[in-house]
Amino acid sequence: MLTSLLLATVLQAEAIGGYAAGCLKNGVSLPLEGPGYQVIRTKRLRYYGHPDLIN
């Protein structure tokens, strides 16, 4: 039980910092295209989102 609790804590997504200077811990990668959007500047590798966003 302790292992599952620790694993849930480690894998929980978390925003660190602000919009202009921050990062996303344990984010999920977005597909490059989807209904109503398209990832631009893919070489910057900034196409990740919070798991709640993906769901």
All heavy atoms as atom14 arrays in JSON, in Angstrom:
{
  "sequence": "MLTSLLLATVLQAEAIGGYAAGCLKNGVSLPLEGPGYQVIRTKRLRYYGHPDLIN",
  "atom14_mask": [
    [1, 1, 1, 1, 1, 1, 1, 1, 0, 0, 0, 0, 0, 0],
    [1, 1, 1, 1, 1, 1, 1, 1, 0, 0, 0, 0, 0, 0],
    [1, 1, 1, 1, 1, 1, 1, 0, 0, 0, 0, 0, 0, 0],
    [1, 1, 1, 1, 1, 1, 0, 0, 0, 0, 0, 0, 0, 0],
    [1, 1, 1, 1, 1, 1, 1, 1, 0, 0, 0, 0, 0, 0],
    [1, 1, 1, 1, 1, 1, 1, 1, 0, 0, 0, 0, 0, 0],
    [1, 1, 1, 1, 1, 1, 1, 1, 0, 0, 0, 0, 0, 0],
    [1, 1, 1, 1, 1, 0, 0, 0, 0, 0, 0, 0, 0, 0],
    [1, 1, 1, 1, 1, 1, 1, 0, 0, 0, 0, 0, 0, 0],
    [1, 1, 1, 1, 1, 1, 1, 0, 0, 0, 0, 0, 0, 0],
    [1, 1, 1, 1, 1, 1, 1, 1, 0, 0, 0, 0, 0, 0],
    [1, 1, 1, 1, 1, 1, 1, 1, 1, 0, 0, 0, 0, 0],
    [1, 1, 1, 1, 1, 0, 0, 0, 0, 0, 0, 0, 0, 0],
    [1, 1, 1, 1, 1, 1, 1, 1, 1, 0, 0, 0, 0, 0],
    [1, 1, 1, 1, 1, 0, 0, 0, 0, 0, 0, 0, 0, 0],
    [1, 1, 1, 1, 1, 1, 1, 1, 0, 0, 0, 0, 0, 0],
    [1, 1, 1, 1, 0, 0, 0, 0, 0, 0, 0, 0, 0, 0],
    [1, 1, 1, 1, 0, 0, 0, 0, 0, 0, 0, 0, 0, 0],
    [1, 1, 1, 1, 1, 1, 1, 1, 1, 1, 1, 1, 0, 0],
    [1, 1, 1, 1, 1, 0, 0, 0, 0, 0, 0, 0, 0, 0],
    [1, 1, 1, 1, 1, 0, 0, 0, 0, 0, 0, 0, 0, 0],
    [1, 1, 1, 1, 0, 0, 0, 0, 0, 0, 0, 0, 0, 0],
    [1, 1, 1, 1, 1, 1, 0, 0, 0, 0, 0, 0, 0, 0],
    [1, 1, 1, 1, 1, 1, 1, 1, 0, 0, 0, 0, 0, 0],
    [1, 1, 1, 1, 1, 1, 1, 1, 1, 0, 0, 0, 0, 0],
    [1, 1, 1, 1, 1, 1, 1, 1, 0, 0, 0, 0, 0, 0],
    [1, 1, 1, 1, 0, 0, 0, 0, 0, 0, 0, 0, 0, 0],
    [1, 1, 1, 1, 1, 1, 1, 0, 0, 0, 0, 0, 0, 0],
    [1, 1, 1, 1, 1, 1, 0, 0, 0, 0, 0, 0, 0, 0],
    [1, 1, 1, 1, 1, 1, 1, 1, 0, 0, 0, 0, 0, 0],
    [1, 1, 1, 1, 1, 1, 1, 0, 0, 0, 0, 0, 0, 0],
    [1, 1, 1, 1, 1, 1, 1, 1, 0, 0, 0, 0, 0, 0],
    [1, 1, 1, 1, 1, 1, 1, 1, 1, 0, 0, 0, 0, 0],
    [1, 1, 1, 1, 0, 0, 0, 0, 0, 0, 0, 0, 0, 0],
    [1, 1, 1, 1, 1, 1, 1, 0, 0, 0, 0, 0, 0, 0],
    [1, 1, 1, 1, 0, 0, 0, 0, 0, 0, 0, 0, 0, 0],
    [1, 1, 1, 1, 1, 1, 1, 1, 1, 1, 1, 1, 0, 0],
    [1, 1, 1, 1, 1, 1, 1, 1, 1, 0, 0, 0, 0, 0],
    [1, 1, 1, 1, 1, 1, 1, 0, 0, 0, 0, 0, 0, 0],
    [1, 1, 1, 1, 1, 1, 1, 1, 0, 0, 0, 0, 0, 0],
    [1, 1, 1, 1, 1, 1, 1, 1, 1, 1, 1, 0, 0, 0],
    [1, 1, 1, 1, 1, 1, 1, 0, 0, 0, 0, 0, 0, 0],
    [1, 1, 1, 1, 1, 1, 1, 1, 1, 0, 0, 0, 0, 0],
    [1, 1, 1, 1, 1, 1, 1, 1, 1, 1, 1, 0, 0, 0],
    [1, 1, 1, 1, 1, 1, 1, 1, 0, 0, 0, 0, 0, 0],
    [1, 1, 1, 1, 1, 1, 1, 1, 1, 1, 1, 0, 0, 0],
    [1, 1, 1, 1, 1, 1, 1, 1, 1, 1, 1, 1, 0, 0],
    [1, 1, 1, 1, 1, 1, 1, 1, 1, 1, 1, 1, 0, 0],
    [1, 1, 1, 1, 0, 0, 0, 0, 0, 0, 0, 0, 0, 0],
    [1, 1, 1, 1, 1, 1, 1, 1, 1, 1, 0, 0, 0, 0],
    [1, 1, 1, 1, 1, 1, 1, 0, 0, 0, 0, 0, 0, 0],
    [1, 1, 1, 1, 1, 1, 1, 1, 0, 0, 0, 0, 0, 0],
    [1, 1, 1, 1, 1, 1, 1, 1, 0, 0, 0, 0, 0, 0],
    [1, 1, 1, 1, 1, 1, 1, 1, 0, 0, 0, 0, 0, 0],
    [1, 1, 1, 1, 1, 1, 1, 1, 0, 0, 0, 0, 0, 0]
  ],
  "atom14_positions": [
    [[0.83, -1.19, 0.0], [0.0, 0.0, 0.0], [0.87, 1.25, 0.0], [0.55, 2.21, -0.68], [-0.93, -0.01, 1.2], [-1.78, 1.21, 1.25], [-3.26, 0.88, 2.18], [-3.85, 2.51, 2.34], [0.0, 0.0, 0.0], [0.0, 0.0, 0.0], [0.0, 0.0, 0.0], [0.0, 0.0, 0.0], [0.0, 0.0, 0.0], [0.0, 0.0, 0.0]],
    [[1.94, 1.23, 0.72], [2.84, 2.38, 0.76], [3.43, 2.63, -0.62], [3.56, 3.78, -1.04], [3.95, 2.15, 1.78], [4.96, 3.28, 1.93], [4.25, 4.57, 2.36], [6.04, 2.93, 2.92], [0.0, 0.0, 0.0], [0.0, 0.0, 0.0], [0.0, 0.0, 0.0], [0.0, 0.0, 0.0], [0.0, 0.0, 0.0], [0.0, 0.0, 0.0]],
    [[3.75, 1.56, -1.35], [4.32, 1.7, -2.68], [3.34, 2.4, -3.61], [3.72, 3.29, -4.37], [4.69, 0.32, -3.26], [5.58, -0.32, -2.37], [5.34, 0.46, -4.61], [0.0, 0.0, 0.0], [0.0, 0.0, 0.0], [0.0, 0.0, 0.0], [0.0, 0.0, 0.0], [0.0, 0.0, 0.0], [0.0, 0.0, 0.0], [0.0, 0.0, 0.0]],
    [[2.07, 2.02, -3.58], [1.08, 2.66, -4.45], [0.87, 4.12, -4.09], [0.67, 4.96, -4.96], [-0.25, 1.9, -4.42], [-0.79, 1.93, -3.12], [0.0, 0.0, 0.0], [0.0, 0.0, 0.0], [0.0, 0.0, 0.0], [0.0, 0.0, 0.0], [0.0, 0.0, 0.0], [0.0, 0.0, 0.0], [0.0, 0.0, 0.0], [0.0, 0.0, 0.0]],
    [[0.95, 4.45, -2.82], [0.82, 5.84, -2.39], [2.0, 6.66, -2.89], [1.83, 7.76, -3.4], [0.72, 5.91, -0.87], [0.59, 7.31, -0.26], [-0.68, 7.98, -0.76], [0.59, 7.24, 1.25], [0.0, 0.0, 0.0], [0.0, 0.0, 0.0], [0.0, 0.0, 0.0], [0.0, 0.0, 0.0], [0.0, 0.0, 0.0], [0.0, 0.0, 0.0]],
    [[3.2, 6.13, -2.76], [4.38, 6.83, -3.25], [4.36, 6.98, -4.77], [4.72, 8.02, -5.3], [5.65, 6.09, -2.82], [5.97, 6.13, -1.33], [7.16, 5.24, -1.02], [6.21, 7.54, -0.86], [0.0, 0.0, 0.0], [0.0, 0.0, 0.0], [0.0, 0.0, 0.0], [0.0, 0.0, 0.0], [0.0, 0.0, 0.0], [0.0, 0.0, 0.0]],
    [[3.93, 5.95, -5.47], [3.86, 6.0, -6.92], [2.86, 7.04, -7.38], [3.12, 7.81, -8.3], [3.49, 4.62, -7.49], [3.51, 4.49, -9.0], [4.9, 4.8, -9.54], [3.06, 3.11, -9.42], [0.0, 0.0, 0.0], [0.0, 0.0, 0.0], [0.0, 0.0, 0.0], [0.0, 0.0, 0.0], [0.0, 0.0, 0.0], [0.0, 0.0, 0.0]],
    [[1.71, 7.14, -6.74], [0.71, 8.14, -7.09], [1.25, 9.55, -6.86], [0.98, 10.46, -7.64], [-0.56, 7.92, -6.28], [0.0, 0.0, 0.0], [0.0, 0.0, 0.0], [0.0, 0.0, 0.0], [0.0, 0.0, 0.0], [0.0, 0.0, 0.0], [0.0, 0.0, 0.0], [0.0, 0.0, 0.0], [0.0, 0.0, 0.0], [0.0, 0.0, 0.0]],
    [[2.03, 9.74, -5.83], [2.61, 11.04, -5.54], [3.66, 11.4, -6.59], [3.72, 12.53, -7.05], [3.25, 11.05, -4.14], [2.26, 10.71, -3.19], [3.82, 12.41, -3.81], [0.0, 0.0, 0.0], [0.0, 0.0, 0.0], [0.0, 0.0, 0.0], [0.0, 0.0, 0.0], [0.0, 0.0, 0.0], [0.0, 0.0, 0.0], [0.0, 0.0, 0.0]],
    [[4.46, 10.45, -6.99], [5.53, 10.7, -7.95], [4.95, 11.01, -9.33], [5.44, 11.88, -10.04], [6.47, 9.48, -8.03], [7.44, 9.61, -9.18], [7.22, 9.32, -6.73], [0.0, 0.0, 0.0], [0.0, 0.0, 0.0], [0.0, 0.0, 0.0], [0.0, 0.0, 0.0], [0.0, 0.0, 0.0], [0.0, 0.0, 0.0], [0.0, 0.0, 0.0]],
    [[3.89, 10.33, -9.74], [3.35, 10.48, -11.08], [2.31, 11.58, -11.21], [1.77, 11.79, -12.28], [2.76, 9.15, -11.55], [3.76, 8.01, -11.68], [3.06, 6.74, -12.12], [4.88, 8.35, -12.63], [0.0, 0.0, 0.0], [0.0, 0.0, 0.0], [0.0, 0.0, 0.0], [0.0, 0.0, 0.0], [0.0, 0.0, 0.0], [0.0, 0.0, 0.0]],
    [[2.02, 12.29, -10.15], [1.02, 13.34, -10.2], [1.56, 14.54, -10.97], [2.67, 14.99, -10.74], [0.65, 13.76, -8.78], [-0.49, 14.74, -8.72], [-0.89, 15.02, -7.28], [-0.2, 14.63, -6.35], [-2.0, 15.69, -7.11], [0.0, 0.0, 0.0], [0.0, 0.0, 0.0], [0.0, 0.0, 0.0], [0.0, 0.0, 0.0], [0.0, 0.0, 0.0]],
    [[0.76, 15.06, -11.9], [1.18, 16.22, -12.68], [1.16, 17.47, -11.8], [0.33, 17.61, -10.91], [0.25, 16.42, -13.87], [0.0, 0.0, 0.0], [0.0, 0.0, 0.0], [0.0, 0.0, 0.0], [0.0, 0.0, 0.0], [0.0, 0.0, 0.0], [0.0, 0.0, 0.0], [0.0, 0.0, 0.0], [0.0, 0.0, 0.0], [0.0, 0.0, 0.0]],
    [[2.11, 18.36, -12.08], [2.23, 19.56, -11.26], [2.81, 20.69, -12.1], [3.82, 20.52, -12.78], [3.16, 19.26, -10.08], [3.42, 20.42, -9.17], [4.4, 20.07, -8.06], [4.91, 18.94, -8.01], [4.66, 20.96, -7.24], [0.0, 0.0, 0.0], [0.0, 0.0, 0.0], [0.0, 0.0, 0.0], [0.0, 0.0, 0.0], [0.0, 0.0, 0.0]],
    [[2.17, 21.85, -12.06], [2.71, 23.05, -12.7], [3.66, 23.73, -11.73], [3.32, 23.97, -10.58], [1.58, 23.99, -13.09], [0.0, 0.0, 0.0], [0.0, 0.0, 0.0], [0.0, 0.0, 0.0], [0.0, 0.0, 0.0], [0.0, 0.0, 0.0], [0.0, 0.0, 0.0], [0.0, 0.0, 0.0], [0.0, 0.0, 0.0], [0.0, 0.0, 0.0]],
    [[4.86, 24.03, -12.21], [5.88, 24.66, -11.38], [6.25, 25.99, -12.02], [6.61, 26.03, -13.19], [7.13, 23.77, -11.26], [6.74, 22.41, -10.68], [8.2, 24.44, -10.43], [7.81, 21.38, -10.75], [0.0, 0.0, 0.0], [0.0, 0.0, 0.0], [0.0, 0.0, 0.0], [0.0, 0.0, 0.0], [0.0, 0.0, 0.0], [0.0, 0.0, 0.0]],
    [[6.14, 27.08, -11.28], [6.44, 28.39, -11.83], [5.22, 29.02, -12.47], [4.09, 28.64, -12.21], [0.0, 0.0, 0.0], [0.0, 0.0, 0.0], [0.0, 0.0, 0.0], [0.0, 0.0, 0.0], [0.0, 0.0, 0.0], [0.0, 0.0, 0.0], [0.0, 0.0, 0.0], [0.0, 0.0, 0.0], [0.0, 0.0, 0.0], [0.0, 0.0, 0.0]],
    [[5.46, 29.98, -13.34], [4.36, 30.7, -13.99], [4.32, 30.42, -15.49], [5.09, 29.63, -16.02], [0.0, 0.0, 0.0], [0.0, 0.0, 0.0], [0.0, 0.0, 0.0], [0.0, 0.0, 0.0], [0.0, 0.0, 0.0], [0.0, 0.0, 0.0], [0.0, 0.0, 0.0], [0.0, 0.0, 0.0], [0.0, 0.0, 0.0], [0.0, 0.0, 0.0]],
    [[3.41, 31.1, -16.17], [3.21, 30.89, -17.6], [4.47, 31.22, -18.4], [4.89, 30.47, -19.27], [2.04, 31.73, -18.09], [1.82, 31.63, -19.58], [1.17, 30.53, -20.12], [2.28, 32.62, -20.43], [0.98, 30.41, -21.48], [2.08, 32.53, -21.79], [1.44, 31.42, -22.31], [1.24, 31.32, -23.66], [0.0, 0.0, 0.0], [0.0, 0.0, 0.0]],
    [[5.09, 32.33, -18.1], [6.24, 32.78, -18.88], [7.53, 32.04, -18.52], [8.41, 31.89, -19.36], [6.45, 34.29, -18.7], [0.0, 0.0, 0.0], [0.0, 0.0, 0.0], [0.0, 0.0, 0.0], [0.0, 0.0, 0.0], [0.0, 0.0, 0.0], [0.0, 0.0, 0.0], [0.0, 0.0, 0.0], [0.0, 0.0, 0.0], [0.0, 0.0, 0.0]],
    [[7.66, 31.6, -17.3], [8.88, 30.93, -16.87], [8.54, 29.78, -15.94], [8.71, 29.85, -14.73], [9.82, 31.92, -16.17], [0.0, 0.0, 0.0], [0.0, 0.0, 0.0], [0.0, 0.0, 0.0], [0.0, 0.0, 0.0], [0.0, 0.0, 0.0], [0.0, 0.0, 0.0], [0.0, 0.0, 0.0], [0.0, 0.0, 0.0], [0.0, 0.0, 0.0]],
    [[8.0, 28.73, -16.5], [7.62, 27.6, -15.67], [7.77, 26.3, -16.43], [8.23, 26.26, -17.57], [0.0, 0.0, 0.0], [0.0, 0.0, 0.0], [0.0, 0.0, 0.0], [0.0, 0.0, 0.0], [0.0, 0.0, 0.0], [0.0, 0.0, 0.0], [0.0, 0.0, 0.0], [0.0, 0.0, 0.0], [0.0, 0.0, 0.0], [0.0, 0.0, 0.0]],
    [[7.37, 25.22, -15.79], [7.43, 23.92, -16.44], [6.29, 23.05, -15.9], [5.63, 23.39, -14.93], [8.78, 23.25, -16.22], [9.16, 22.9, -14.52], [0.0, 0.0, 0.0], [0.0, 0.0, 0.0], [0.0, 0.0, 0.0], [0.0, 0.0, 0.0], [0.0, 0.0, 0.0], [0.0, 0.0, 0.0], [0.0, 0.0, 0.0], [0.0, 0.0, 0.0]],
    [[6.09, 21.92, -16.55], [5.04, 20.98, -16.18], [5.68, 19.65, -15.84], [6.32, 19.03, -16.69], [4.04, 20.81, -17.31], [2.9, 19.84, -17.1], [2.02, 20.28, -15.93], [2.07, 19.71, -18.36], [0.0, 0.0, 0.0], [0.0, 0.0, 0.0], [0.0, 0.0, 0.0], [0.0, 0.0, 0.0], [0.0, 0.0, 0.0], [0.0, 0.0, 0.0]],
    [[5.54, 19.22, -14.61], [6.09, 17.95, -14.17], [5.08, 16.85, -14.46], [3.89, 16.99, -14.14], [6.37, 18.04, -12.66], [6.89, 16.77, -12.04], [7.09, 17.01, -10.55], [7.44, 15.75, -9.83], [7.55, 15.98, -8.39], [0.0, 0.0, 0.0], [0.0, 0.0, 0.0], [0.0, 0.0, 0.0], [0.0, 0.0, 0.0], [0.0, 0.0, 0.0]],
    [[5.52, 15.77, -15.07], [4.68, 14.61, -15.42], [3.56, 14.95, -16.37], [2.45, 14.43, -16.27], [4.14, 13.92, -14.16], [5.22, 13.32, -13.32], [6.2, 12.8, -13.84], [5.09, 13.42, -12.02], [0.0, 0.0, 0.0], [0.0, 0.0, 0.0], [0.0, 0.0, 0.0], [0.0, 0.0, 0.0], [0.0, 0.0, 0.0], [0.0, 0.0, 0.0]],
    [[3.82, 15.84, -17.31], [2.83, 16.17, -18.34], [2.71, 15.04, -19.36], [3.55, 14.15, -19.44], [0.0, 0.0, 0.0], [0.0, 0.0, 0.0], [0.0, 0.0, 0.0], [0.0, 0.0, 0.0], [0.0, 0.0, 0.0], [0.0, 0.0, 0.0], [0.0, 0.0, 0.0], [0.0, 0.0, 0.0], [0.0, 0.0, 0.0], [0.0, 0.0, 0.0]],
    [[1.64, 15.1, -20.15], [1.38, 14.1, -21.18], [1.52, 14.79, -22.53], [1.03, 15.91, -22.72], [-0.06, 13.54, -21.01], [-0.38, 12.53, -22.09], [-0.22, 12.93, -19.64], [0.0, 0.0, 0.0], [0.0, 0.0, 0.0], [0.0, 0.0, 0.0], [0.0, 0.0, 0.0], [0.0, 0.0, 0.0], [0.0, 0.0, 0.0], [0.0, 0.0, 0.0]],
    [[2.18, 14.13, -23.48], [2.38, 14.75, -24.78], [1.06, 14.79, -25.56], [0.27, 13.86, -25.55], [3.44, 14.01, -25.58], [3.03, 12.7, -25.89], [0.0, 0.0, 0.0], [0.0, 0.0, 0.0], [0.0, 0.0, 0.0], [0.0, 0.0, 0.0], [0.0, 0.0, 0.0], [0.0, 0.0, 0.0], [0.0, 0.0, 0.0], [0.0, 0.0, 0.0]],
    [[0.84, 15.91, -26.21], [-0.33, 16.1, -27.06], [-0.05, 15.52, -28.43], [1.1, 15.55, -28.89], [-0.63, 17.59, -27.22], [-1.04, 18.35, -25.98], [-0.89, 19.85, -26.21], [-2.47, 18.03, -25.64], [0.0, 0.0, 0.0], [0.0, 0.0, 0.0], [0.0, 0.0, 0.0], [0.0, 0.0, 0.0], [0.0, 0.0, 0.0], [0.0, 0.0, 0.0]],
    [[-1.06, 15.01, -29.13], [-0.84, 14.62, -30.51], [-0.53, 15.87, -31.34], [-0.92, 16.98, -30.97], [-2.17, 13.98, -30.93], [-3.15, 14.32, -29.88], [-2.41, 14.76, -28.66], [0.0, 0.0, 0.0], [0.0, 0.0, 0.0], [0.0, 0.0, 0.0], [0.0, 0.0, 0.0], [0.0, 0.0, 0.0], [0.0, 0.0, 0.0], [0.0, 0.0, 0.0]],
    [[0.19, 15.72, -32.44], [0.57, 16.88, -33.24], [-0.62, 17.55, -33.9], [-0.58, 18.74, -34.19], [1.61, 16.47, -34.29], [2.94, 16.0, -33.7], [3.89, 15.59, -34.82], [3.57, 17.05, -32.82], [0.0, 0.0, 0.0], [0.0, 0.0, 0.0], [0.0, 0.0, 0.0], [0.0, 0.0, 0.0], [0.0, 0.0, 0.0], [0.0, 0.0, 0.0]],
    [[-1.69, 16.81, -34.16], [-2.91, 17.39, -34.72], [-4.11, 16.77, -34.02], [-4.07, 15.64, -33.58], [-3.02, 17.1, -36.22], [-1.99, 17.8, -37.05], [-2.2, 17.58, -38.53], [-3.26, 17.07, -38.93], [-1.28, 17.9, -39.29], [0.0, 0.0, 0.0], [0.0, 0.0, 0.0], [0.0, 0.0, 0.0], [0.0, 0.0, 0.0], [0.0, 0.0, 0.0]],
    [[-5.17, 17.55, -33.92], [-6.39, 17.08, -33.3], [-7.56, 17.92, -33.77], [-7.39, 18.85, -34.56], [0.0, 0.0, 0.0], [0.0, 0.0, 0.0], [0.0, 0.0, 0.0], [0.0, 0.0, 0.0], [0.0, 0.0, 0.0], [0.0, 0.0, 0.0], [0.0, 0.0, 0.0], [0.0, 0.0, 0.0], [0.0, 0.0, 0.0], [0.0, 0.0, 0.0]],
    [[-8.76, 17.62, -33.29], [-9.92, 18.4, -33.71], [-9.83, 19.84, -33.23], [-9.85, 20.1, -32.04], [-11.1, 17.67, -33.07], [-10.54, 16.73, -32.08], [-9.09, 16.55, -32.38], [0.0, 0.0, 0.0], [0.0, 0.0, 0.0], [0.0, 0.0, 0.0], [0.0, 0.0, 0.0], [0.0, 0.0, 0.0], [0.0, 0.0, 0.0], [0.0, 0.0, 0.0]],
    [[-9.63, 20.76, -34.15], [-9.62, 22.18, -33.81], [-8.27, 22.76, -33.46], [-8.19, 23.92, -33.09], [0.0, 0.0, 0.0], [0.0, 0.0, 0.0], [0.0, 0.0, 0.0], [0.0, 0.0, 0.0], [0.0, 0.0, 0.0], [0.0, 0.0, 0.0], [0.0, 0.0, 0.0], [0.0, 0.0, 0.0], [0.0, 0.0, 0.0], [0.0, 0.0, 0.0]],
    [[-7.18, 21.99, -33.55], [-5.88, 22.56, -33.24], [-4.78, 21.85, -34.01], [-4.97, 20.77, -34.56], [-5.58, 22.5, -31.73], [-5.13, 21.15, -31.25], [-3.77, 20.85, -31.17], [-6.03, 20.18, -30.89], [-3.35, 19.61, -30.74], [-5.61, 18.94, -30.45], [-4.28, 18.66, -30.39], [-3.87, 17.44, -29.96], [0.0, 0.0, 0.0], [0.0, 0.0, 0.0]],
    [[-3.63, 22.47, -34.01], [-2.44, 21.91, -34.63], [-1.22, 22.44, -33.88], [-1.14, 23.63, -33.59], [-2.39, 22.34, -36.1], [-1.13, 22.0, -36.82], [-1.14, 22.54, -38.24], [-2.19, 22.88, -38.78], [0.02, 22.61, -38.84], [0.0, 0.0, 0.0], [0.0, 0.0, 0.0], [0.0, 0.0, 0.0], [0.0, 0.0, 0.0], [0.0, 0.0, 0.0]],
    [[-0.29, 21.58, -33.56], [0.93, 22.0, -32.87], [1.84, 22.69, -33.88], [2.06, 22.19, -34.98], [1.67, 20.8, -32.24], [2.99, 21.22, -31.64], [0.8, 20.17, -31.16], [0.0, 0.0, 0.0], [0.0, 0.0, 0.0], [0.0, 0.0, 0.0], [0.0, 0.0, 0.0], [0.0, 0.0, 0.0], [0.0, 0.0, 0.0], [0.0, 0.0, 0.0]],
    [[2.32, 23.89, -33.53], [3.27, 24.59, -34.38], [4.63, 24.63, -33.68], [4.71, 24.46, -32.48], [2.78, 26.01, -34.73], [2.57, 26.84, -33.48], [1.5, 25.95, -35.55], [2.27, 28.31, -33.75], [0.0, 0.0, 0.0], [0.0, 0.0, 0.0], [0.0, 0.0, 0.0], [0.0, 0.0, 0.0], [0.0, 0.0, 0.0], [0.0, 0.0, 0.0]],
    [[5.65, 24.83, -34.45], [7.02, 24.86, -33.92], [7.35, 23.59, -33.14], [7.75, 23.64, -31.98], [7.25, 26.1, -33.07], [7.08, 27.4, -33.82], [7.38, 28.59, -32.91], [6.98, 29.82, -33.53], [5.83, 30.45, -33.31], [4.97, 29.95, -32.44], [5.54, 31.56, -33.92], [0.0, 0.0, 0.0], [0.0, 0.0, 0.0], [0.0, 0.0, 0.0]],
    [[7.17, 22.45, -33.77], [7.37, 21.16, -33.09], [8.82, 20.95, -32.64], [9.07, 20.18, -31.72], [6.96, 20.0, -34.0], [7.69, 20.07, -35.22], [5.47, 20.04, -34.29], [0.0, 0.0, 0.0], [0.0, 0.0, 0.0], [0.0, 0.0, 0.0], [0.0, 0.0, 0.0], [0.0, 0.0, 0.0], [0.0, 0.0, 0.0], [0.0, 0.0, 0.0]],
    [[9.76, 21.63, -33.25], [11.16, 21.47, -32.86], [11.44, 22.0, -31.46], [12.43, 21.65, -30.84], [12.07, 22.16, -33.87], [12.07, 21.47, -35.21], [13.01, 22.13, -36.17], [12.96, 21.4, -37.5], [13.84, 21.98, -38.49], [0.0, 0.0, 0.0], [0.0, 0.0, 0.0], [0.0, 0.0, 0.0], [0.0, 0.0, 0.0], [0.0, 0.0, 0.0]],
    [[10.55, 22.85, -30.94], [10.73, 23.39, -29.58], [10.32, 22.39, -28.51], [10.58, 22.61, -27.32], [9.93, 24.67, -29.41], [10.46, 25.8, -30.24], [9.62, 27.02, -30.03], [10.48, 28.17, -29.92], [10.05, 29.37, -29.65], [8.77, 29.57, -29.41], [10.87, 30.38, -29.58], [0.0, 0.0, 0.0], [0.0, 0.0, 0.0], [0.0, 0.0, 0.0]],
    [[9.64, 21.32, -28.9], [9.21, 20.26, -27.98], [8.36, 20.79, -26.83], [8.53, 20.42, -25.67], [10.43, 19.5, -27.43], [11.31, 18.83, -28.48], [12.54, 18.23, -27.83], [10.56, 17.8, -29.28], [0.0, 0.0, 0.0], [0.0, 0.0, 0.0], [0.0, 0.0, 0.0], [0.0, 0.0, 0.0], [0.0, 0.0, 0.0], [0.0, 0.0, 0.0]],
    [[7.41, 21.65, -27.17], [6.52, 22.24, -26.15], [5.07, 21.84, -26.4], [4.19, 22.68, -26.42], [6.64, 23.77, -26.18], [7.99, 24.25, -25.78], [8.03, 25.75, -25.81], [9.36, 26.25, -25.47], [9.72, 27.49, -25.55], [8.86, 28.4, -25.96], [10.94, 27.86, -25.23], [0.0, 0.0, 0.0], [0.0, 0.0, 0.0], [0.0, 0.0, 0.0]],
    [[4.84, 20.58, -26.61], [3.47, 20.13, -26.85], [3.05, 19.1, -25.81], [2.73, 17.97, -26.1], [3.3, 19.6, -28.28], [4.39, 18.66, -28.75], [4.28, 17.3, -28.56], [5.51, 19.15, -29.4], [5.25, 16.43, -28.99], [6.49, 18.3, -29.84], [6.36, 16.94, -29.63], [7.33, 16.1, -30.07], [0.0, 0.0, 0.0], [0.0, 0.0, 0.0]],
    [[3.07, 19.55, -24.57], [2.66, 18.72, -23.45], [1.54, 19.41, -22.7], [1.43, 20.63, -22.71], [3.84, 18.47, -22.49], [4.88, 17.57, -23.11], [5.87, 18.07, -23.93], [4.84, 16.21, -22.88], [6.81, 17.24, -24.51], [5.76, 15.37, -23.44], [6.74, 15.89, -24.26], [7.65, 15.08, -24.85], [0.0, 0.0, 0.0], [0.0, 0.0, 0.0]],
    [[0.7, 18.64, -22.06], [-0.4, 19.2, -21.3], [-0.65, 18.4, -20.03], [-0.14, 17.3, -19.84], [0.0, 0.0, 0.0], [0.0, 0.0, 0.0], [0.0, 0.0, 0.0], [0.0, 0.0, 0.0], [0.0, 0.0, 0.0], [0.0, 0.0, 0.0], [0.0, 0.0, 0.0], [0.0, 0.0, 0.0], [0.0, 0.0, 0.0], [0.0, 0.0, 0.0]],
    [[-1.46, 18.96, -19.17], [-1.87, 18.29, -17.94], [-2.73, 17.09, -18.31], [-3.53, 17.15, -19.26], [-2.66, 19.27, -17.07], [-2.83, 18.82, -15.67], [-3.79, 17.91, -15.31], [-2.15, 19.14, -14.55], [-3.71, 17.7, -14.01], [-2.71, 18.44, -13.52], [0.0, 0.0, 0.0], [0.0, 0.0, 0.0], [0.0, 0.0, 0.0], [0.0, 0.0, 0.0]],
    [[-2.62, 15.97, -17.63], [-3.43, 14.8, -17.94], [-4.93, 15.09, -17.96], [-5.67, 14.48, -18.75], [-3.08, 13.8, -16.82], [-1.72, 14.19, -16.4], [-1.66, 15.69, -16.56], [0.0, 0.0, 0.0], [0.0, 0.0, 0.0], [0.0, 0.0, 0.0], [0.0, 0.0, 0.0], [0.0, 0.0, 0.0], [0.0, 0.0, 0.0], [0.0, 0.0, 0.0]],
    [[-5.41, 16.01, -17.12], [-6.84, 16.37, -17.15], [-7.2, 17.01, -18.49], [-8.31, 16.82, -18.98], [-7.17, 17.33, -16.02], [-7.11, 16.67, -14.65], [-7.12, 15.43, -14.6], [-7.05, 17.4, -13.66], [0.0, 0.0, 0.0], [0.0, 0.0, 0.0], [0.0, 0.0, 0.0], [0.0, 0.0, 0.0], [0.0, 0.0, 0.0], [0.0, 0.0, 0.0]],
    [[-6.3, 17.75, -19.08], [-6.53, 18.37, -20.39], [-6.69, 17.28, -21.45], [-7.58, 17.36, -22.29], [-5.38, 19.3, -20.75], [-5.37, 19.84, -22.18], [-6.48, 20.87, -22.36], [-4.02, 20.46, -22.5], [0.0, 0.0, 0.0], [0.0, 0.0, 0.0], [0.0, 0.0, 0.0], [0.0, 0.0, 0.0], [0.0, 0.0, 0.0], [0.0, 0.0, 0.0]],
    [[-5.84, 16.29, -21.41], [-5.87, 15.21, -22.4], [-7.14, 14.39, -22.27], [-7.75, 14.02, -23.26], [-4.64, 14.3, -22.25], [-3.34, 15.11, -22.3], [-4.63, 13.21, -23.29], [-3.15, 15.91, -23.55], [0.0, 0.0, 0.0], [0.0, 0.0, 0.0], [0.0, 0.0, 0.0], [0.0, 0.0, 0.0], [0.0, 0.0, 0.0], [0.0, 0.0, 0.0]],
    [[-7.56, 14.13, -21.03], [-8.77, 13.33, -20.81], [-9.98, 14.1, -21.22], [-10.94, 13.62, -21.7], [-8.88, 12.9, -19.35], [-7.84, 11.89, -19.0], [-7.36, 11.15, -19.85], [-7.45, 11.85, -17.74], [0.0, 0.0, 0.0], [0.0, 0.0, 0.0], [0.0, 0.0, 0.0], [0.0, 0.0, 0.0], [0.0, 0.0, 0.0], [0.0, 0.0, 0.0]]
  ]
}
